[in-house]
Amino acid sequence: MRSTQWVVSLGTPLFVWACSAHPTLITDPDPPTWVSIFDGETLNGWSPKIAGQPLGSDTADLFRVDDGAIVVSYDRETDFAGAFGHLFFAEDLSDYRLRFEYRFFGEQATGGPGWAFMNSGVMVHAQAPETMRQDQAFPVSVEAQLLGTRSRDSSRTTANICTPGTHISRQGETITQHCINSETRAAPAGEWVTFEIEVRGGGMMQLLIAGEPAFRLEAPVFDPDDGDAARLGLSGAVTHGHFALQAESHPVAFRNIQLMRLDR
């Protein structure tokens, strides 16, 4: 009897120890996944905003679908005439990852500014497109700038940051300079480049090229001296918004556009 009691009392703590040493793993039943947000055939879910035109109007078809890609082309414009454009994704988002491929091609539109040669980007945490002035060239946003080159030997960089109506911080220091370059070399025209950006609300944004980190920034804020931000009453931290693909006078294509929502 005493022997039986001893076995039971010894076995119980052993059982408890075994359970605590091997805890049950709790897994997310519905982890974030990549979802295609461009069907390769239409611009459903996207809205153009061209400077000088109302939202939804794109009289020269600057944004169109060709061979499974969203293509920016000025071939139906006789002159650029300041027709900066942005193609807005429908959702307002805070925490997410965005991934796509881009490549530059062709010749810059007549009248395009020199700085816009092989220049495009994705505007992140942008103001809602319906709040843009009709002649507004760029939305208030943080721009992940995408550049191309004529030659692989060029020192030009891509995955840079520009800040229309905003400021950013790096390592705790607020930077008011409009554009800050990365150290990642831009690819020649015609070459597809894989770009990804991870956005964490008002905390962090990280840009990657071909899976390699290219630029990281923290704590974006609205520029208190920017007229469009002031008009909309925007101040303090930039925590959410739309994203938009950019048209800046040079032909560029985007394909395999995928989104991973992280703020479920």
C-alpha positions in Angstrom: 0.0 0.0 0.0 2.7 2.4 0.9 4.6 1.3 -2.2 1.6 2.1 -4.4 1.2 5.5 -2.8 4.9 6.3 -3.4 4.6 5.4 -7.1 1.6 7.6 -7.6 3.0 10.6 -5.7 6.3 10.4 -7.6 4.5 9.9 -11.0 2.4 13.1 -10.6 5.3 15.6 -10.4 7.0 13.8 -13.2 3.9 14.3 -15.3 3.7 18.0 -14.4 7.4 18.5 -15.2 7.0 16.8 -18.6 4.1 19.1 -19.5 5.9 22.3 -18.5 9.1 21.3 -20.3 7.2 20.8 -23.5 4.5 23.5 -23.6 1.8 23.4 -26.2 2.7 25.7 -29.2 0.0 28.2 -30.0 0.0 29.0 -33.7 -1.9 31.7 -35.6 -4.9 30.0 -37.2 -4.9 32.6 -40.0 -1.4 34.0 -40.6 -0.8 36.9 -42.9 -0.4 35.9 -46.5 0.5 37.6 -49.8 -2.5 38.6 -51.9 -2.4 39.8 -55.5 -4.0 43.3 -55.8 -3.5 43.6 -59.6 -5.3 41.1 -61.8 -3.0 41.6 -64.8 -5.9 42.7 -67.0 -7.7 45.7 -65.6 -7.2 48.6 -63.2 -10.0 47.5 -61.0 -9.3 48.6 -57.4 -7.1 51.5 -58.5 -7.9 55.1 -59.3 -5.8 57.6 -61.3 -5.2 61.2 -60.1 -3.5 63.2 -62.8 -2.4 66.8 -62.1 -4.9 69.2 -63.7 -7.6 66.6 -64.0 -10.3 65.4 -61.5 -9.9 62.1 -59.7 -10.6 59.1 -61.9 -9.8 61.0 -65.2 -6.8 60.0 -67.3 -7.4 61.5 -70.7 -4.1 60.4 -72.2 -4.2 56.9 -70.6 -1.0 57.5 -68.7 -1.8 54.4 -66.7 -2.8 51.3 -68.7 -2.5 47.5 -68.7 -0.1 45.9 -71.2 1.1 42.3 -71.2 0.2 41.7 -67.6 1.8 44.9 -66.2 0.6 48.3 -65.2 2.4 50.6 -67.6 3.0 54.3 -67.3 3.3 55.8 -70.8 3.2 59.3 -72.2 3.0 58.2 -75.9 -0.4 59.8 -76.3 0.7 63.1 -74.9 2.4 65.6 -77.3 4.0 67.4 -74.4 4.4 66.5 -70.7 3.1 69.9 -69.5 3.3 69.0 -65.8 1.1 65.9 -66.0 2.4 64.2 -62.9 0.2 61.3 -62.1 -0.5 58.8 -59.3 -2.5 55.5 -59.4 -4.0 55.0 -56.0 -4.9 51.7 -54.4 -8.4 51.8 -53.0 -7.6 50.9 -49.3 -6.4 53.1 -46.5 -3.8 51.0 -44.7 -1.5 51.2 -41.7 0.5 48.0 -41.2 1.4 46.0 -44.3 4.0 44.7 -46.7 3.9 45.7 -50.4 5.9 43.8 -53.1 6.2 44.3 -56.8 8.6 44.3 -59.8 9.4 47.5 -61.8 11.4 48.4 -64.8 12.0 51.6 -66.8 11.9 51.6 -70.6 11.7 53.9 -73.6 12.3 57.7 -73.7 11.2 60.4 -71.3 8.3 62.5 -72.4 9.0 65.8 -74.1 9.0 68.6 -71.5 9.7 66.3 -68.6 12.1 67.8 -66.0 15.7 66.6 -65.9 15.4 65.2 -62.4 12.5 63.0 -63.5 14.5 60.9 -66.0 14.0 57.3 -65.2 12.3 58.4 -62.0 9.1 56.9 -60.4 8.1 55.7 -57.0 5.4 54.5 -54.6 3.8 57.1 -52.4 3.2 55.6 -48.9 0.8 56.8 -46.2 -0.6 59.2 -48.8 -3.5 61.5 -48.3 -6.8 60.2 -49.7 -6.9 61.0 -53.4 -10.3 62.7 -53.2 -8.6 65.3 -50.9 -6.0 66.4 -53.5 -6.4 69.7 -55.2 -7.1 69.3 -58.9 -3.7 70.8 -59.9 -1.7 69.2 -57.0 1.4 67.5 -58.4 2.2 65.2 -55.5 0.1 63.9 -52.6 1.2 64.5 -49.0 3.1 61.2 -48.3 6.4 59.5 -47.8 7.8 58.5 -51.2 9.8 55.4 -51.8 11.7 56.6 -54.8 12.6 54.2 -57.7 15.2 55.2 -60.2 16.8 53.6 -63.3 20.0 54.2 -65.2 21.4 53.9 -68.8 24.4 51.9 -67.7 25.2 49.4 -65.0 28.3 51.4 -64.1 26.2 54.3 -63.0 26.5 55.5 -59.4 22.8 56.4 -59.3 20.9 54.8 -56.5 17.3 53.5 -56.1 15.1 52.9 -53.0 15.6 56.4 -51.9 13.2 58.4 -49.8 11.5 61.7 -50.7 9.1 63.6 -48.4 6.3 65.7 -50.0 4.6 67.3 -47.1 6.3 65.2 -44.5 9.6 64.7 -42.5 11.2 61.4 -41.4 13.5 60.3 -38.6 16.6 58.1 -38.8 18.2 56.8 -35.6 16.3 59.3 -33.6 17.2 62.4 -35.7 14.5 64.3 -37.6 15.5 64.9 -41.2 13.9 67.8 -43.1 15.9 67.3 -46.3 13.4 66.5 -49.1 15.2 63.5 -50.6 17.7 61.1 -49.0 19.6 58.5 -51.1 20.1 54.9 -50.2 23.4 53.1 -51.1 21.6 50.6 -53.4 22.6 50.9 -57.1 19.9 51.5 -59.6 19.4 48.9 -62.3 19.7 49.7 -66.1 16.5 50.3 -68.2 14.8 47.2 -69.3 15.8 45.1 -66.2 13.0 44.0 -63.8 13.8 44.8 -60.2 12.0 43.3 -57.2 11.0 45.9 -54.7 9.4 45.5 -51.2 8.4 47.8 -48.5 7.3 47.0 -44.9 5.2 49.6 -43.2 4.5 49.6 -39.5 2.0 52.4 -38.8 3.7 55.5 -37.6 6.8 53.6 -36.4 8.9 52.2 -39.1 9.2 51.8 -42.9 11.8 49.5 -44.5 12.6 49.3 -48.2 14.2 46.2 -49.8 15.6 45.6 -53.2 15.8 41.9 -54.3 15.2 41.0 -50.7 18.1 43.1 -49.4 17.5 46.0 -47.0 18.1 49.3 -48.8 16.6 52.0 -46.5 15.0 52.2 -43.1 13.3 55.2 -41.6 11.3 55.8 -38.4 8.6 58.1 -37.1 7.3 60.0 -40.2 5.6 63.3 -39.3 3.7 65.9 -41.3 5.6 69.0 -42.3 4.1 71.9 -40.3 5.1 74.3 -43.0 3.5 72.4 -45.9 0.5 74.1 -47.4 -1.4 71.0 -48.4 -0.9 69.3 -45.1 -2.1 72.5 -43.3 -5.1 72.8 -45.6 -6.2 69.3 -44.6 -5.4 69.8 -40.9 -2.8 67.2 -40.9 -0.2 67.4 -38.1 1.9 65.1 -35.9 2.6 61.5 -36.7 1.9 60.0 -40.1 0.3 56.6 -39.2 -1.8 55.5 -42.1 -3.0 56.3 -45.6 -3.2 55.1 -49.2 -0.3 54.0 -51.4 0.0 55.1 -55.1 2.2 54.2 -58.0 3.8 57.3 -59.7 4.0 58.7 -63.2 6.7 61.4 -63.5 7.3 61.7 -67.3 9.4 58.6 -67.9 7.8 55.2 -69.0 7.9 52.6 -66.3 6.1 49.3 -65.8 4.9 47.5 -62.6 3.9 43.8 -62.3 3.3 41.0 -59.8 1.9 43.5 -57.3 1.1 41.8 -54.0 0.0 43.0 -50.6 0.3 41.4 -47.1 -2.0 43.0 -44.5 -0.4 43.0 -41.1 -3.0 44.9 -39.1 -5.7 42.2 -38.8 
